Amino acid sequence: MPIYSTPTIGSNYEEVFDSPIPTISELILEKNNIDIENKSLYLGYIVEEENDCEYSIKLMDKSKKEYLFNVDICNLKSILYN
C-alpha cells in the first residue's frame, strides 16, 4: 500500500524541538529564581547566541526594567548582570 505525502523541506518544525529556549529558561529559573516565561510579570526577552553553548538574554519586566543574563547551557551556568 503506497503512502502519499508531501515532504517538508526547510520548515520551522525541527527548529522548535532543537530550540535552546526551554533549557535557558530552566537554568535562569534554577540559578537566579526568575521565571522568564511568566508573561504576567515580564514583557518579553531577546536571546542572542554567542556560540553553541553561550547565550545573552535581555529580559524586560512590566516596569521597563531590563535584566541581562549570560547563560552557558553546556556547563549549566546562568549569571545575572544588573
Sequence and secondary structure as in RCSB ss.txt:
>XXXX:A:sequence
MPIYSTPTIGSNYEEVFDSPIPTISELILEKNNIDIENKSLYLGYIVEEENDCEYSIKLMDKSKKEYLFNVDICN
LKSILYN
>XXXX:A:secstr
         S SHHHHHH SHHHHHHHHHHHH   TT TTTEEEEEEEESSSSEEEEEEEETT  EEEEEEETTT
TEEEEE 
